[in-house]
Amino acid sequence: MSSPLDRPEVEEIKQIVRDIVAKVSPPARIHELDEAETYDEALWTALAEAGLVQLGAESDGSASASHLSQAAVLEELGASATSMAVSFVVQYMGVSLLGKHGTAEQRARVLEPLVVGEGRVAFALTEPDGGTDVVRVMRTQAERVADGWRIRGAKLWISGAIDCKHLIVLARTSESSGSSVSGVTMFLVPRDAAGVSVSELNTMAIHGLSTCEVGFDDVLVGEDAVLGEVDRGFHQVLGTLNGERLNAAAVAVGIGRGALDAAVDYATARQAFGRPIGTFQALQHRLATGAIHLESARSLLYAAATAADTGEDAAVLSAMAKVAASDAATELTDTGMRVMGGSGLSREYPMQRFFRDARLYTFAPLTDEMMRNFIAERYLGLPRSY
Ligand SMILES: Cc1cc2nc3c(=O)[nH]c(=O)nc-3n(C[C@H](O)[C@H](O)[C@H](O)COP(=O)(O)OP(=O)(O)OC[C@H]3O[C@@H](n4cnc5c(N)ncnc54)[C@H](O)[C@@H]3O)c2cc1C
C-alpha cells in the first residue's frame, strides 16, 4: 500500500529496494530462508551492489545526511525481508560509527569493504547482566598491555555476530569518573581473533539473522583496534542513538505495513456468509485504525529524519517515532493475526513472521519504556523517574 506521505525521492528508493527483493528474494525464498534460519547472502550482495549500504557514508568515509534515505530502505525491507532489515540497521550503525570515529586506516580496512558488501560488522554492547543499564553493569574489560589491549568478558544478544568480519565491542577501560557513561572504549575486533568465541542463541524471531552470545577470552588487539577516543566510547555511541531510533522506527513501520497489506489481501479473498470478510465493518474498522496509527508513526518518522538530515535537534521526535512505530507494528501484526483466523498460525503465511519479528523493536536498541522515560524528561520537563 503506498503512503500519501511518500515524496518522489522516498518512493524512488523504495521502488529500487522493492525491485531487488522481487528479483532476488521473492516471498517463497524469504519464507524458505526464515524457516531454515539462514542469512540471505544473495539479497545482501544485491542490495550492497545497488549502493544501499553506502547511504550514510561518503567515499572518504565521512558521515552524510541520509536519515530519510535509510528510512526508505529499511521500511521497504521491513515490509518484506524483515531479518535483512535488522541486519541493515546494524550495518548502518557500523557505517555511522566508522565514518564519524574511524581513522583513515580503519575506514580503508573496514568501512570501504563494508559499503560494497564485503565484511559485515556486528555491534556488541549488551551484556548478560542487562542492556538498559549496560554501562553500570558492564563487566567486559580491556586493559592496556604492551602494544595494545587485552579484552575479557561476554556480550549477549549480538545480531549477526556469527558471520561478521569485525565486531564493534564496548569494553570498560577505566572506572567511571563523574559522568556515569565515561570509562568505556569502542574496539574494532576481528571476528577471527584468537580468544573470540561466538555461539548462536535460539530465539523466536528474526530467524534470518543470527542472534549470538560472544565471549572474549584474553583477546589481544593492537592500538589500531581502538575506535574513537579511549574512555569516550559510550559518549560516541550516544551520538548515533538518534539514527538508531529512527532506523528501528523505519523497520517497525515496514513490518506494520507488510502486515496491513497481507491482512487486506486476505480479507479481500476470504469468504464468510457468502461475501468477503473484508466487507464486515468490524474488520474494516480494526484495519482502518491500524492504518491511521501507521501513517501517524510514518509522519513522525519522516519529520524526525528530515530534522536530523537538516542538522536540527531530532532527539524527542526520534524517540516519539520509535515508540509510535513499535506500537503500530505490534497493533497491526495482532490485527493481521485476528483477520486471518486460524490461518494466522500457519507458517505458510508471512503474518506469523511479522507478528514474531515486530517484537524486536519494542525493546531494541532501547526499550519503549526508556523512550517514554526520555520523552517525559526531555519533552514534558518531568523529573527523571529512575
Ligand atoms: C534478537 C535480538 C537482537 C539484538 N541485537 C543486539 C545487538 O546487535 N547488539 C547489542 O548490543 N544488543 C542487541 N540486543 C539487545 C537489546 O538491545 C536489549 O535486549 C535491550 O537493550 C534491552 O535490554 P535487556 O534485554 O537486558 O532488558 P533489561 O535492561 O533487563 O530490561 C527489562 C525490562 O525492564 C525495563 N526497565 C529497565 N530499566 C527501566 C527504567 N529505568 N524505567 C522503566 N523500565 C525499565 C525495560 O524497559 C524492560 O521492560 C538484541 C536483543 C535481541 C533479543
The ligand as an SDF file (V2000), in Angstrom:
LIG
                    3D

 53 58  0  0  0  0  0  0  0  0999 V2000
   17.0430  -10.5040   18.6330 C   0  0  0  0  0  0  0  0  0  0  0  0
   17.8590   -9.5090   19.4080 C   0  0  0  0  0  0  0  0  0  0  0  0
   18.8530   -8.7900   18.7610 C   0  0  0  0  0  0  0  0  0  0  0  0
   19.6560   -7.8930   19.4810 C   0  0  0  0  0  0  0  0  0  0  0  0
   20.7300   -7.2940   18.8560 N   0  0  0  0  0  0  0  0  0  0  0  0
   21.6310   -6.6090   19.6150 C   0  0  0  0  0  0  0  0  0  0  0  0
   22.8780   -6.1770   19.0290 C   0  0  0  0  0  0  0  0  0  0  0  0
   23.1430   -6.3840   17.8290 O   0  0  0  0  0  0  0  0  0  0  0  0
   23.7680   -5.5430   19.8370 N   0  0  0  0  0  0  0  0  0  0  0  0
   23.5220   -5.2920   21.1690 C   0  0  0  0  0  0  0  0  0  0  0  0
   24.3900   -4.7350   21.8320 O   0  0  0  0  0  0  0  0  0  0  0  0
   22.3470   -5.6830   21.7330 N   0  0  0  0  0  0  0  0  0  0  0  0
   21.4170   -6.3440   20.9960 C   0  0  0  0  0  0  0  0  0  0  0  0
   20.2410   -6.7960   21.5740 N   0  0  0  0  0  0  0  0  0  0  0  0
   19.9710   -6.4860   22.9770 C   0  0  0  0  0  0  0  0  0  0  0  0
   18.9050   -5.3860   23.1670 C   0  0  0  0  0  0  0  0  0  0  0  0
   19.4210   -4.1490   22.7970 O   0  0  0  0  0  0  0  0  0  0  0  0
   18.4870   -5.4500   24.6440 C   0  0  0  0  0  0  0  0  0  0  0  0
   17.6660   -6.6140   24.7930 O   0  0  0  0  0  0  0  0  0  0  0  0
   17.7440   -4.2110   25.0910 C   0  0  0  0  0  0  0  0  0  0  0  0
   18.6190   -3.1120   25.1940 O   0  0  0  0  0  0  0  0  0  0  0  0
   17.0630   -4.4150   26.4640 C   0  0  0  0  0  0  0  0  0  0  0  0
   17.9680   -4.9150   27.4080 O   0  0  0  0  0  0  0  0  0  0  0  0
   17.5920   -6.2160   28.2650 P   0  0  0  0  0  0  0  0  0  0  0  0
   17.0660   -7.2520   27.3390 O   0  0  0  0  0  0  0  0  0  0  0  0
   18.7920   -6.5720   29.0680 O   0  0  0  0  0  0  0  0  0  0  0  0
   16.3970   -5.7860   29.1870 O   0  0  0  0  0  0  0  0  0  0  0  0
   16.5360   -5.1230   30.6570 P   0  0  0  0  0  0  0  0  0  0  0  0
   17.5020   -3.9960   30.5850 O   0  0  0  0  0  0  0  0  0  0  0  0
   16.7940   -6.1900   31.6320 O   0  0  0  0  0  0  0  0  0  0  0  0
   15.0630   -4.5360   30.8620 O   0  0  0  0  0  0  0  0  0  0  0  0
   13.9730   -5.3780   31.2590 C   0  0  0  0  0  0  0  0  0  0  0  0
   12.7300   -4.5430   31.4380 C   0  0  0  0  0  0  0  0  0  0  0  0
   12.9490   -3.5510   32.4600 O   0  0  0  0  0  0  0  0  0  0  0  0
   12.5660   -2.2780   31.9750 C   0  0  0  0  0  0  0  0  0  0  0  0
   13.3450   -1.2160   32.5840 N   0  0  0  0  0  0  0  0  0  0  0  0
   14.6590   -1.2020   32.8870 C   0  0  0  0  0  0  0  0  0  0  0  0
   15.0100   -0.0210   33.4160 N   0  0  0  0  0  0  0  0  0  0  0  0
   13.8920    0.7550   33.4250 C   0  0  0  0  0  0  0  0  0  0  0  0
   13.5830    2.0680   33.8380 C   0  0  0  0  0  0  0  0  0  0  0  0
   14.5160    2.8960   34.3390 N   0  0  0  0  0  0  0  0  0  0  0  0
   12.3120    2.5230   33.7100 N   0  0  0  0  0  0  0  0  0  0  0  0
   11.3460    1.7130   33.1790 C   0  0  0  0  0  0  0  0  0  0  0  0
   11.5680    0.4590   32.7890 N   0  0  0  0  0  0  0  0  0  0  0  0
   12.8270   -0.0230   32.8970 C   0  0  0  0  0  0  0  0  0  0  0  0
   12.8360   -2.3610   30.4830 C   0  0  0  0  0  0  0  0  0  0  0  0
   12.1430   -1.3300   29.7730 O   0  0  0  0  0  0  0  0  0  0  0  0
   12.3340   -3.7640   30.1750 C   0  0  0  0  0  0  0  0  0  0  0  0
   10.9420   -3.7460   30.0420 O   0  0  0  0  0  0  0  0  0  0  0  0
   19.3990   -7.6680   20.8670 C   0  0  0  0  0  0  0  0  0  0  0  0
   18.3770   -8.3800   21.5030 C   0  0  0  0  0  0  0  0  0  0  0  0
   17.6380   -9.3070   20.7940 C   0  0  0  0  0  0  0  0  0  0  0  0
   16.6320  -10.1400   21.5520 C   0  0  0  0  0  0  0  0  0  0  0  0
  1  2  1  0
  2  3  1  0
  2 52  2  0
  3  4  2  0
  4  5  1  0
  4 50  1  0
  5  6  2  0
  6  7  1  0
  6 13  1  0
  7  8  2  0
  7  9  1  0
  9 10  1  0
 10 11  2  0
 10 12  1  0
 12 13  2  0
 13 14  1  0
 14 15  1  0
 14 50  1  0
 15 16  1  0
 16 17  1  0
 16 18  1  0
 18 19  1  0
 18 20  1  0
 20 21  1  0
 20 22  1  0
 22 23  1  0
 23 24  1  0
 24 25  2  0
 24 26  1  0
 24 27  1  0
 27 28  1  0
 28 29  2  0
 28 30  1  0
 28 31  1  0
 31 32  1  0
 32 33  1  0
 33 34  1  0
 33 48  1  0
 34 35  1  0
 35 36  1  0
 35 46  1  0
 36 37  1  0
 36 45  1  0
 37 38  2  0
 38 39  1  0
 39 40  1  0
 39 45  2  0
 40 41  1  0
 40 42  2  0
 42 43  1  0
 43 44  2  0
 44 45  1  0
 46 47  1  0
 46 48  1  0
 48 49  1  0
 50 51  2  0
 51 52  1  0
 52 53  1  0
M  END
$$$$
